[in-house]
Amino acid sequence: MYIGLVKVGVPEERIAVQIDQLERHYLVGREIEIQYFLQQLTVGGQQGRMLNLYGTGGVGKSYLIDEFRRLTVNLGAIFLLMDSRGFSHTPQDFCNQLLRMLGYPKEKLHQIADPQALLELCHDILRAKSMKQKLVLALDTFEGMVDMEIWLREAFLPRLHPDILILIAGRFPLQGLWLSSPAWRHWIHRMPIGDLDYSSVKQYLERSDISQESMIKQIWMKTRGHPLTLSLIVSTTMVQNIQSLALVDGTEVFKHIVSIWLTEVPNEDLRELVETVAVLRHFNQEFLSYVLDRQVKTDLFQRLVGLSFIRRVERGWILHDLMRDAIAYELRLRQPEHYDLLSKRCIMFYYNKMIKLPKTKAITWEGVEWYYYTGDHVVRHFSFQKSTPYVMETLNPSNWAEAEQYLDNRHINPKEVCFPFQNPDTGERLEYRISKEESLYSVKHIHLQELYELDPGIVKLMRDQQGAICGMTAIIPIHIGTLDYLQTHPLSSAYFQSLSDHKLKELRVPKEHNAGYFVRTIDVADLEDVAIRTTAGLTFISLLTSSDYVVAAPPDIPFLKDFHLSLGCEQAKNVAHYEYDINAPAPYYVLDTRSGKLQSYLNKMIASFGLVDHSKQSDDGMQMLSEREKEVVVLLVKGYTNQEIAADMHITEVTVKKHLTAAFRKLNVKSRMQLVNSYLKKT
């Protein structure tokens, strides 16, 4: 409890002043909240006089309240702080505590036994104080006062003088009658406190004498801007006096953070749900019930999503990134088989979603979630580390100069890139390096005017939060208007010239019906930046989910190879190009799910996890066909002759007949027409 009057001169209080000065020095990223508080304290008004400060554990509420106290004192006002942990939760004890803080004599206080008399005395003294000087009344850890909430709302707060500025702080926003009443809504100003952004984290670290750019980015990745985690990681770094964060073991730090959060979850059933959603990316009641293989009751689910570290998003709810990582890591160590089972249930949930979608409906949302669960640590590291990626905008005359400047800067300032990361499944620390020369490969064949004339929608620009261009993509739709270009220009020509006439014919569709996409480049200025990297990764993943035919020609760099293969792309056989380096062949990666191949692709992906679709096992022989036999049947269904099939697959007609004979036998059919009908029924 604090009444906000500091007497300078006593040694102990001089130390307190120095502590205040240091805490103010390290307070970053709360300028908007501070400005509003000062405006209400100095100018006032008839609206928003009750500040509702809320945020999850360790997000910095107490530090901000301390700053509000300092500002109040500096303006010669009174700051009264009532923490729910400092008194018994009865109206009488509340009033007693408040009167003691106001300096009411103890001997007189003991003589008052009537609760109503205590309440009236509180109001009288507060009113008298507020008439002489400005006064702030702060109620902290408000979630601990739930048993007093009705009394505070109906008896105590309404009778306060309107000039008193009220601050209610806790993990949760005021709900229920606080919001349903127009009168209370008029007085309440919501002040949510979230994690710090990158610039605030950088500012904090620089004030802590950590200025090395690579180390700042590592700490940003580890802490995700969570203030308490940031403070503990920095103190660990300082104590160990080391220059590389890779040597800092954050395990104990994260255990401490999780223990703070889990004080909200004393119930074992609720804690099990928290552990489960730590394995999930987005969740809702249906998904959670499927993963646990039992129905989650609505009242328990409502308690789960009411926790302060769980946030509502467009398609459900998400767990705080830091908590998800920490709890998932601990669950993986403690119950590896259970963790593996939950992960596989997630995969099968989205597998079933994707196979049941109508063929006319895009699978973008389900596909992105699918890749989160089927992708390995490389995919997650490069596509799913930040919840909100940057926006993309199409190249146009108004941003043309910025696009040209971006390309100029990329050519003028090549830099070697090194980004370390950890495999969460094994704990192994990995590192990818890209040389200065390799970093320029992705902009080597980008000519804005040429691509713009081919199709104005090909080139898109990535903007960061400050509005600067930080990345560029060039993705060419495949149709009759672009196919000749793709066959004759760098990066794409080797692949498209290798295709048979029949395959090219399939791609020569009208402009309004794309046959697929060729990824010429997805380039970023700084691969070490998490948000930029996430945007780039999700751009490619979104393309895979919105099209059934994607060809990519990335530089032959280890992490790009691992990334594409983990997503289920196949390296094109018998074709490569030398457009990046005349001495080093670069591969093409293809994902082709056209003509019924989506099912085979999905089955291949789940098979890599040891999973099978049991509902398809009685498939009357279709599963018995080899991959080559399936390819022959697919072409047969399209109306190809044996000669055309042989040319398309680069095999002899004799081999085609052998594959067809085997398919006849396995599917128990006697003619080509029966084979076609049998295949169509099963797909």
Buried (B, 14 or more C-beta within 10 A) or exposed (E): BBBBEBEEEEEEEEEEEEEBEEEEEBBBBBEEBBEBBBEBBEEBEEEBBBBBBBBBBBBBBBBBBBBBBBBBBEBEBBBBBBBBEEBEBEBBBBBBBBBBBBEBEEEEBEEBEEBEEBBBBBBEBBBEBBEEEBBBBBBBBBBBBEEBBEBBBEBBBEEBEEEBBBBBBBBBBBEEEBEEEEEBEEBBBBBEBBBBBBEBBBBBBEBBEBEEEBBBBBBBBBBBBBBBBBBBBBEBBEEEEEEEBEEBEBEEBBEBBBEBBBEBBEEEEBBBBBBBBBBBBBBBBEBBBBBBEEEBEEEBBEBBBEBBBBBEEEEBBBBBBBBBBBBBBBBBEEEEEBBBBBBBBBBBBBBBBBBEBEEEEEBBBBBBBBBBBBBBBBBBBBBBBBBEBBEBEEBEEEBBEBBEEBBEEBEEEBBEBEBBBBBBEEEEEBEBEBEEEBBBBBBBBBBBEEBBEBBEBBBBBBBBEEEEBBBBBBBBBBBEBBBEBBBEBBBBBBBBEBBEEBEBEBBBBEEEEBBBBBBBBBBBBBBBBBBBBBBBBBBBBBBBBBBBBBBBBBBBBEBBBBBBBBBBBBEBEEBBBEBBBEEEEBBBBBBBBEBBBBBBBBBEBBEEBEBEBEEEEEEEBBBEBEEBBBBBBBBBBBEBEBEBBBBBBEBEBEBBBBBBEBBBEBBEBEEBEEBBEBBEEBB
